[in-house]
Amino acid sequence: MSRIYLDHNATTPVDPDVLEAVLPYYRGEWGNASSIHWAGRGPKDAIDEARESLAALIGVPPRDLFFTSGGTESDNSALLGVTAALADKGKHVVTSAIEHPAILDPLTAMERLEGFEVTRLAVDRDGRHDLDELRAALRDDTVLLSVMLANNELGNINPVAEMTEIAHQAGVLVHCDAVNALGKIPVNAEALGVDLMSISAHKIYAPKGVGALYLKRKTPFEPYLRGGGQERGRRCGTYNTAGIVGFGKAAELCLPHLGVEAMNAMCSLRDRLEGRILNELDGVEINGDSEARLPNTVNLSFDGVDGEGLVLSLDMNDIAISTGSACSSGSLDPSHVLVGLGKDPRWLEAAIRFSLGRSNDAQQIEQAAEVVISEVRRLRSALAR
C-alpha cells in the first residue's frame, strides 16, 4: 500500500508549481529586496506581486499586509503590538480557551510578566462559543479580542463576524488567527470586520518559514521586531524572498479549490472516511461541531484505545495522522482543546485527527478507513486479553 498523508492541518507538501516559482530566487534573483541596485529590484518586484496575490485572497488592500516568519510570529506580533499601543487604555485581553498555543502561551507570559488580565472564553461540549459570555467578558479596559477562524484540532468554524461586531460595539479591537482556515474555506478579513488577521504559508502548499499579518489601516500597533525599516517599519528584518514568492504563488493556486464544487468534493471525502468508521466501529465519538467545521477535518475519539498508540500503529501501516496540534507533539498532557470541551477523561487520550488535502482521493480514503478499523479492533482485542 502506498503512503497516505492525512495530516494536512499540521503542514502541507509544497505544490510543484510553487516550487518552480521559488527556485529562481535561489538561483538568479538572489539579491536583497531592500537594495536599490539591480540585484534587489527583481526580488522587490516579486515581493510586491506576492503581497497583491495574498491580499486578494483574504480581501484586503495590499498595503495593509506585511510579511512575517510564520503564523506564530504573526500571532505574537498582533498581541504584543496592539496591547503595547493601547497600554493607556488597559491590560485586559479576551480570547478562547481552545486557541492555538501561539495565542495562549504569550498571553500567559503577559499575565505573569506584565500584569495583564486574560479572560479565556469557555466552549460547550461541541466547541462552540456562547456570544452572551463574550458580551459579559468585555470591559472598559479590554484592549483586544483574539479568536481563531477555524480550530486546528477540531475543524470548528467560529462565528467571527458576529464576535467582531459584539467587540466593536464595546470599542474593542479584534485579531483573528486564520492560519488553519486559509485555503480550506473562503477567508475575507474585511467581510469579517476584523482589525488584524494572521496567516501562514506552509498550510497552503507553500514553504515553511513565512507568514503574514493583516493590519487594518489606522489600527494602533507597536512593532514587535525593530531595526532595518522593512515593511514600513511594521516588521523589520531581511526579506525571505523565496518564501514570500512561494506564498504568493500558493495564494493564486488556492482559488480553484475554494469553489463550491471543490469544497463539496472535499466534504464528501471527509464524510466518507468518518461514515465508514462510525458505521463499522462501536465506541467512537466525534469531537467538535459536526456541522460548522472545515471541509477537510475529522476529530474522533475511540473508546478503549490510546490515541498515541493508534497514531503509531497507523504510521507502521504508512498512514500519517496526528493526535492534535503538531506544535504540541511530544507532550504527555491531554489536548487543551479536548479538555476545554469538558470530555470524560477516557476520551481525552483516545482522540486522533484526520486532516485531508488535495492529494487524497476516494481510493486512499477507503484504504485509510480499512486500516483504521482493523487497527482499532486489534488494539482493543489486545487490551482485552
N, C-alpha and C positions, 0 to 999 in steps of 0.2 A: 504494500500500500504506500502511495506517495505521501509525503508530509502534508499536513493540513494545518494552516495557521488560522487560529480563531482568537487572536489576542490583539485586534486592531485598535482597541482603546488604549493599549499600552504604547504602541507605536505602529507605524505603517512602513512597508517597504518603499524605497524611493522609486517613483514611477520612471520607466525608461526614458520617456520624453523629458522629464525633469532632469535626469542625469545628463542627457545630451545638452540641455540648456546651460547646465552648470559648468561642464568641462572647459569651455573656452576661457572661463575666469580663473582657471588654474594654469592654463597654458599660455595664451597670448595676452589676455586682458587682465594681467595680474597687478596692475598699478593701484595705488592708494586712491580711493574715490575722493578724498579730501584735497588731493593735489590739483593745482590749476594747470599743470602742463599736460602734454599729450597722453602720458601714461595713465592719468587719472580721469580723463574726460569720458572714455568708454565705460569704465565702471560706474562713474557718476550717472551717466545717462541710463544705464541698465538698472540702477537702484531706483531712479525716478520712475521708470516703467513698471518695475515690480510694485512700487508703492501704489501706483494707479490701479493695477490689477487687484491688489488686496483691498484697497479702499472700495472698489466697485463691488467686490464680493460681499462686503459687510455693509455697503450702502452709506459710506461716509465720505467727506471731502478728503482728498489725498494729503493735504497739509495738516490734517488732524491726526495722522497716523505716524508713529515713529517706531523704529526697529529696536529690538532688544535681543538678548541671548536665548530667550525662550519663554514659556508660559510662567515659570516660577519667577523669573525676574520681572515680567510684566505685572504679575500679581503683587509682588513685594513693592514694586515701584508705585502702583496705584495706591496701596495702603499707606505707605510712608509719605508719598508725595502730597496726597490730599490732606492727611492729618497734620503734616508739618505746616502746610499753607493755612490751615484753619485752626491753628493752635489757640488763637484768642477766643474762638467760639466754644471750644470744649474738648473733652477727651473721651467721648463715648462713641463706640462703633457697634453696629448691629450686623450680624452675619447669621449663617445657618449652622447648626450642629453637625451637618454632614457635608460641609465644604471640603475641598481638596486641602491637604496639608500645606500647600503653598499659600493658603489663606490662613488656616487655623494656627499654624506654628508661628508665623511672625506676629499675629495678634496676641498669642500667649506671651511672647517675648516683650511685646509692647506693654502688656499688663504688668509684667514683672519688673521691667527696667525703666519704664517711663510713666507709670501711674495711670495708664488707660483703663477704662471700664469697657468690657465687651459683653454684649448680650448675644447669646447663641440660641437662635430660634429652634425650638423642638419641631419634630415632624411626627406624623401619625404612623401607624403600622405599615403603610404603603409608601412612606417617604414624602408625603405631601405636607405643604405648609398651611397654617391657619392664618389667613390675612388679618383677622382681628388681633391675633397675637402680635403681628408685626405693627399694627397701629398702636397697640398698647406699649410696645417697646420703644417707640420713637420719643425722644425728649428734646428739650430746648438746647441741650448741649451735645446732641447727636450730630456728628460731622459726616458720617458715611454709612451707607448700607452696602454690603458686598454679598452678592448671591450669584451662584453659577447658573448658567442657562440649562445645562444638562449634566446630571451627575455621572461621573466617570465609572462608578461601580454598578449602579442600578440602571442607568439609562434614563431615569426620570427627567422629564422636561418641566422646568419650573415656570410659573406664571409671572415671568419677569416684567412684562409690560404693566400688569396690574400692581405688582410690588413697587415698581418705579413710580407709578402715579401716586400711590399712597405716600411714598417717601418724599416726593417733590412737593406734595401738599403740605408736608411738615417742614419744608425748607431743607431737606437732607439730600446730599449728592448720592449717586448710585454707581457702583462699579459692578460689572458683570464679567465673570470668568466664563468665556465662551470656548475655551480650549477644546473641550470634548464634544461640543456641538458643531463646530466648524467643519464643513464638508459632509456632514451627515444629514443636516436639515438646513433649510434656508435661514440665514442669520442676517438681520438688518438692525444695526445698532441705533440708527435714527428712528426707525419704526418702534423699537422697544423703548426708546426715550432715555437710554442710559447715558451717563456722563463719561464713563470710561469703560473700555472693554479689552480684555486680554485674549490673544490668540497665539497659536503655536504652529510651526511648520511641520514638525515630524508626525503630527496627527493627520495630515492631509497628503501624504506620499511625497514629502519634501525632506531635505536633510535635517538632521538634528542640530541643535545649537543656534537656532534663530527663532525669534518670535516678534510680536508687535503689540503695542498698546495704543488703542484709540483714546485720544484725549480731546473731548469736545471743546471747541473754541471758548475761551474765557473761563474754563474750569480752573479754579485755584489749584496750583500744583508747584511743589518744590522738587527739583530734580534729585533723583536717588544717586546717580553717578555724575560726577563733575570732572571737567578737565578735557579740553580739546575743542569744545564748541559744536561737535557734530549734532545733527538732528535739532538744530536751532537751540542748542543748549539743554534740550529735554532729556537726552541720553547720550553722554559723551563716550568716546572710545572708537578705535579704528573699525570701519565697517567690515562686516563679514560679507563681502560682496557675493561670493559664490553661493552662500546660504540664502541670502536675500533674493538673488536671481531665481534660485530654485523654488523659494517660497512663492514668488510672483507667478512663475510658470505653473506651479501646482494649483494656485488660485484660479487660473484660467481653465485648467483641466477639471476643476470641481463642477463647473456649471452644468454639464450634461448629466451629472449624477444627482442633481438636486431637483430634477423634473419629477412630475407625478409618477410617470411610468417607471423610472429608475428606482424611486423610493418605494413604490409598491412592490417591485421585484425583490428588493432587499427585505422588506417586511415579510414577504412570502417565504423566503429562505429562513428567516428568523423563526417564524411561526411553525414552519415545517420541523425544524430542529426541536423546538420547545414542545410541539404537539406529540411527536413520537416519544420523547422522554416521558412526558406526563401520562400518555396513554399506556405505556408499557412498564412503567415502574410505579409502585406504591411509595408513599412516604417522600414525596417530592413537593417542595413549596416554592412558589415564585416570590422573589424578593423585589419589592418596588411596585410601582404603579404599572399594571398590565396594559393600561390604555395610553396614558400620556407619557410615552417613552420614545427613545431613539429607535429608528428602524432596524438597527444592527445589533442591539444589545439584549442579552438574556442573562439574568442572575438567578440561579436556582440553589436551594439547599436540599441535600439528600440525607434523610434521617438514617442514622446508623453508619455514616461514612465520614471519615476525616477528609476535609476539603483538600488539605495539602497532600495527603496520600493519593487522592484521586487525580490531582494535577500531575503528580509524579508517574502514576500508572498510565495516564493518557500520554504523557511525554514518551514513555517507553514504547508506546504504540504510534509515535510520530504525530501526535495531535497536541498543538500548543494552545493552552488556555491559562487562566490565572485564577487566584482566589480573590482578587480585588485589585486595588491600585498597585501598579508596578513600582511606584515611588515608595511603597511600604514593604517591598519584597524583603524577606528575611526576618521580619518582625514576628515575634511569638504572640503578640497581642491580637485579640479578635478585631476585625474591621470596625473602626469607629462609626462607619456608616450603618452597618448592621446593628451595632449596639444602639445607635440613635433610633432605629425602628422599634426598639423595645422587644426584640425577638427573644423567645425562650432560649436559654443558654445552649440547648442541644442543637439548635440550628446555626449558632454563630460560627462554629468551626467546620460546618458541613456545607459551606457555600462556595460555589465557583461561578465565574463569569465567562460567558461566551460573547465575544465581540467580533462580528463578521466584517468582511471587507470586499473590495472589488474583485479579488481573485477567487473568491469562493463561489462554487456552483452547486447545483442540486445533487450531483453525484458525491461531492465532498461532504455535503450536509448529511446525506444518507449514511455515508461511511462513518462520519463522526458520531452520529446517533447510535449506530450499531455498537461501536466500541464503548461509548459511554454506558449504554445499557448493560453490556456484557461485563464491564469492569465494576460497575456498581454492584451487580449481582455477585460477582466474585468476591469483592471486598466484604460485603455483608455476610456471605457464606463463611468466609474465613473468621470473621468476628464472632459468629455464632458457635464456632467449634469449641 
